[in-house]
Amino acid sequence: METGRIRVLVGKPGLDGHDRGARVIAAALRDAGMEVVYTGLRATIPAIAATAVQEDVDVIGLSILSGAHESICRRLRDELSRREARIPIVVGGIIPAADFEKLQHLGVAAVFGPESPLANVVETVRELATNPASPATQTSTSPSPSKSGIPATRLDHTAICVRDISASIALIEDLLGQKVAHQEFVPAQQVHAAFFDFPNGASLELVAPQGNEGLEKFLQKRGDALHHLALRVRDLDALLARLDARGVPLIDKVSRPGARGHKVAFLHPKAFGGTLLELVEADEESHEDPAAR
């Protein structure tokens, strides 16, 4: 082994079968002159700990998309302790910001969420490897707030795709004890839309295809079901340009007319963890008359 060369173990624990992110990180670390030991998909926690000790690595990096980051890190910490190994742990993947502090309390040295710059990851690993006891490196690292994100002001609506909108309206009216607030045909989307409004400004939308092939296929596959979530935003077209430049997968790169005269656009489901997300631009001041929204 080359003297002084940093050695990093990159692991993909659990049942998650997506390792593109882990491979990108491994390549970035190698390009920075580090030696990377990659454990492959679905590595067990004991195997990761044993390999880290056997290979005498300086840092352990985990890529976790399954949501089990807290239990995985706790188990890895225990496995390393059992082997009397003090190796800094770095975690990346789909990690909610609210969980960063929890992982820090478990002894995780740094946490990187989606879209974290590779240079930051490399420099953090380098600092941990060369000075693992430094207090400055023993804190969670969240991605810096960025103007390229989605500055949503609130939840606009939740949409259910239905085959028979008249029957669905009657069902919801009876269940909620309130009348439908607004109905219209939306030519740009080829759907019949109906809205039930709530005091907090959010709505429940029913959408029925009227020539929309995508929704027809959705109904054939899933029947009446939750279709998408919608967030209220400002300056939608400028936001779409920023998201597109950032590489966020979009269905609409420019806004289109939506229900109630709003401008709307859809992100690709893979941009939001498999859920279809709609962005809605509307007049934030018009709350008095729900039917006017």
QUIFENKA-V428217 format. One line per field, one symbol per residue. ss: DSSP state (h for helix, s for strand, l for the rest). psi: psi as a letter, one per 30 degrees, with the letter a starting at -180 (. if undefined). burial: b if it has 24 or more other ideal C-beta (glycine too) atoms within 12 Angstrom, else e. Layout:
ss = ???
psi = ???
burial = ???
This chain:
ss = llllllsssssssllllllhhhhhhhhhhhhlllssssssssslhhhhhhhhhhllllssssssllllhhhhhhhhhhhhhhlllllsssssslllhhhhhhhhhllllssslllllhhhhhhhhhhhhhllllhhhllllllllllllllllsssssssslllhhhhhhhhhhhhlllllsssssllllssssssslllllssssssslllhhhhhhhhhhllsssssssssllhhhhhhhhhhhlllslllllsslhhhlssssslhhhhllllsssssllllllllhhhl
psi = kkkfkkkkkjkilafkgjgeeeeeeeeeeefgglkkjkflkhkleeeeeeeeeefhlfkkkkjjfffgeeeeeeeeeeeeeeghkikkkkklaijkeffeeeeeffgkekkkakgkkeeeeeeeeeeeefiffkfffhlkjlkkkkffajikflkelkkkklejeeeeeeeeeeefgllkekklkjeffhlkkkkkklfgfllkkkkkkifjeeeeeeeeefaklkelkkkkllieeeeeeeeeffgkkkekflllkalgglkllklkeffhgfkkkkkkkljffifejeff.
burial = eeeeebbbbbbbbbebeebebbebbbebbeebebbbbbbeeebebebbbbbbbebebbbbbbbbbeebbbebbebbbebbeeeebebbbbbbbbbeeebbeebbebbbbbbbbbbbeeebbbbbbbbbbeebeeeebbebbbbeeeeeebebbebbbbbbbbeebeebbeebeeeeeeebbbbbebeebebbbbbbbeeeebbbbbbbbeeeeebeebbeeeebeebbbbbbbeebeebbeebeeeebebbbeebbbbbbebbbbbbeeebbeeebbbbbbbeeeeeeebeeb
